[in-house]
Amino acid sequence: MRGKLMKLILNLLLTLVYSLIYIYFSIDAAGAGHGTFVFFAPLITWILVFVAVILVSLDQKRFMPLPFIVLMAVHYIVTIVYVVGYFKEGANELFELWSQSKSFVLSAIVWYLGGQILLWINFAIRYSSWRRRDELRDDEIAKLFS
């Protein structure tokens, strides 16, 4: 029990650090109101990412892949809707920021995508071990009845 709790705490701390650095990049790109606010889009539903991390961190008996996928899908859909709306309005600030310093824009994008990739890798590892455990249990039940 203690090891599982420590894993949950570690995952939440890593997510918090990831979040704080992403918030820094978002604020930096906003440029005190003279930059772009497009990088705040994922933060609208950031709590869903935290809940998804908790779901992935639970022990295998309670692992729930569908709620994780739904939470992440809602997060991505809301983010995409916001970004598309932003670009429909013109996105002049983003292009201006890009012309001034590509590193601000690229840092935020790479950091966000890198964290999301790590989260999905963690999910895939947990899902595959959960499925193996389930298959082993099904094999044991089948042996009882054969």
C-alpha positions as CSV (number, residue, x, y, z in Angstrom):
1,M,0.0,0.0,0.0
2,R,2.8,2.4,0.9
3,G,4.6,1.9,-2.4
4,K,1.4,2.6,-4.4
5,L,0.8,5.7,-2.4
6,M,4.4,6.9,-3.0
7,K,3.9,6.2,-6.8
8,L,0.8,8.3,-6.8
9,I,2.5,11.1,-4.9
10,L,5.5,10.9,-7.3
11,N,3.3,11.0,-10.4
12,L,1.3,14.0,-9.0
13,L,4.5,15.8,-8.2
14,L,5.9,15.2,-11.6
15,T,2.6,16.4,-13.1
16,L,2.8,19.5,-10.9
17,V,6.3,20.3,-12.0
18,Y,5.3,19.7,-15.7
19,S,2.3,22.0,-15.2
20,L,4.3,24.8,-13.5
21,I,6.9,24.8,-16.3
22,Y,4.1,24.8,-18.9
23,I,2.4,27.7,-17.1
24,Y,5.7,29.6,-17.1
25,F,6.0,29.1,-20.9
26,S,2.4,30.2,-21.4
27,I,2.9,33.4,-19.3
28,D,6.2,34.0,-21.1
29,A,4.5,33.7,-24.5
30,A,1.7,36.0,-23.2
31,G,4.3,38.8,-22.8
32,A,2.5,40.8,-20.1
33,G,-0.6,41.1,-22.3
34,H,1.3,42.0,-25.5
35,G,1.9,38.4,-26.7
36,T,-0.3,35.4,-27.4
37,F,-2.7,33.7,-25.0
38,V,-3.1,30.6,-27.2
39,F,-0.9,28.6,-24.9
40,F,-3.4,29.0,-22.1
41,A,-5.9,26.8,-24.0
42,P,-4.8,23.5,-22.5
43,L,-4.9,25.0,-19.0
44,I,-8.7,25.4,-19.3
45,T,-9.1,21.7,-18.7
46,W,-5.8,21.0,-16.9
47,I,-7.6,19.5,-13.9
48,L,-8.7,16.7,-16.2
49,V,-5.0,15.9,-16.8
50,F,-4.5,15.6,-13.1
51,V,-7.4,13.3,-12.7
52,A,-6.1,11.2,-15.6
53,V,-2.7,10.9,-13.9
54,I,-4.5,9.7,-10.7
55,L,-6.4,7.1,-12.8
56,V,-3.1,5.9,-14.3
57,S,-1.4,5.8,-10.9
58,L,-4.1,3.6,-9.3
59,D,-3.2,0.0,-8.6
60,Q,-4.0,-2.5,-11.3
61,K,-7.1,-3.9,-9.6
62,R,-8.8,-0.5,-10.0
63,F,-7.2,0.6,-13.3
64,M,-9.8,2.2,-15.5
65,P,-8.7,2.8,-19.1
66,L,-12.0,4.2,-20.4
67,P,-12.3,7.2,-18.0
68,F,-8.7,8.1,-18.7
69,I,-9.3,8.1,-22.4
70,V,-12.5,10.1,-22.0
71,L,-10.8,12.7,-19.8
72,M,-7.9,13.1,-22.2
73,A,-10.3,13.3,-25.2
74,V,-12.3,16.1,-23.5
75,H,-9.1,17.9,-22.7
76,Y,-7.9,17.7,-26.3
77,I,-11.3,18.7,-27.8
78,V,-11.6,21.8,-25.6
79,T,-8.0,22.7,-26.4
80,I,-8.5,22.3,-30.1
81,V,-11.8,24.3,-30.1
82,Y,-10.1,27.1,-28.3
83,V,-7.1,27.1,-30.6
84,V,-9.2,26.9,-33.8
85,G,-11.3,29.9,-32.4
86,Y,-8.1,31.7,-31.7
87,F,-6.8,31.3,-35.3
88,K,-10.2,32.3,-36.7
89,E,-9.8,35.6,-34.9
90,G,-6.5,36.3,-36.6
91,A,-3.7,35.0,-34.3
92,N,-1.6,38.1,-35.1
93,E,0.0,38.0,-31.7
94,L,1.3,34.4,-32.3
95,F,2.8,35.4,-35.6
96,E,4.4,38.5,-34.1
97,L,5.8,36.4,-31.3
98,W,7.1,33.8,-33.8
99,S,8.9,36.5,-35.8
100,Q,10.5,37.9,-32.6
101,S,11.5,34.7,-30.9
102,K,10.7,31.2,-32.2
103,S,12.1,29.8,-29.0
104,F,9.2,31.0,-26.9
105,V,6.7,29.3,-29.2
106,L,8.7,26.1,-29.7
107,S,9.4,25.8,-26.0
108,A,5.8,25.8,-25.1
109,I,4.8,23.4,-27.9
110,V,7.6,20.9,-27.3
111,W,7.1,21.0,-23.5
112,Y,3.3,20.4,-23.8
113,L,3.7,17.6,-26.4
114,G,6.5,15.9,-24.5
115,G,4.5,15.7,-21.3
116,Q,1.5,14.4,-23.2
117,I,3.6,11.7,-24.9
118,L,5.0,10.6,-21.5
119,L,1.5,10.5,-20.1
120,W,0.3,8.3,-22.9
121,I,3.4,6.0,-22.7
122,N,2.7,5.6,-18.9
123,F,-0.9,4.8,-19.8
124,A,0.1,2.2,-22.5
125,I,2.5,0.5,-20.0
126,R,-0.2,0.3,-17.4
127,Y,-2.9,-0.8,-19.9
128,S,-0.7,-3.6,-21.2
129,S,0.2,-4.9,-17.8
130,W,-3.5,-4.7,-16.7
131,R,-4.6,-6.7,-19.8
132,R,-1.9,-9.3,-19.2
133,R,-3.1,-9.7,-15.6
134,D,-6.7,-10.0,-16.8
135,E,-5.8,-12.6,-19.4
136,L,-3.9,-14.6,-16.8
137,R,-7.0,-14.5,-14.5
138,D,-9.2,-15.6,-17.4
139,D,-6.9,-18.5,-18.2
140,E,-7.0,-19.7,-14.5
141,I,-10.8,-19.6,-14.5
142,A,-10.9,-21.5,-17.8
143,K,-8.6,-24.2,-16.3
144,L,-11.0,-24.6,-13.4
145,F,-13.8,-25.5,-15.8
146,S,-11.9,-27.7,-18.1
